[in-house]
Amino acid sequence: MTQWNIVISKDTDRTVRSYLARTGGKKDNLSRFVDRAVRQAIFWETVEMVWDRNKHLSDEDAQTLADEAVAHVRANRS
């Protein structure tokens, strides 16, 4: 595990802690909540980059590329 020192607004702190308290939060839930939020943010940033990079493709061409990539990975699994 790695520790972060971060600065957030008091309003965000109250909002998150209130949410965690309402949902039965325990001592380590703040770290889990932040970890999940960061992972989700990275996931959606990545999705948006891929969408932007491939916006010139038709739906059919994008599906063909995805199918080829999946087939390639499956064929090369150990």
MOKAVEN-V889594 format. One record per run of one state. SS is the DSSP state (a for helix, b for strand, c for the rest). FROM is the first residue (numbers start at 1). TO is the last residue. If there is no record, write none. Layout:
SS	FROM	TO
SS	FROM	TO
This chain:
c	1	9
a	10	22
c	23	28
a	29	53
c	54	58
a	59	75
c	76	78
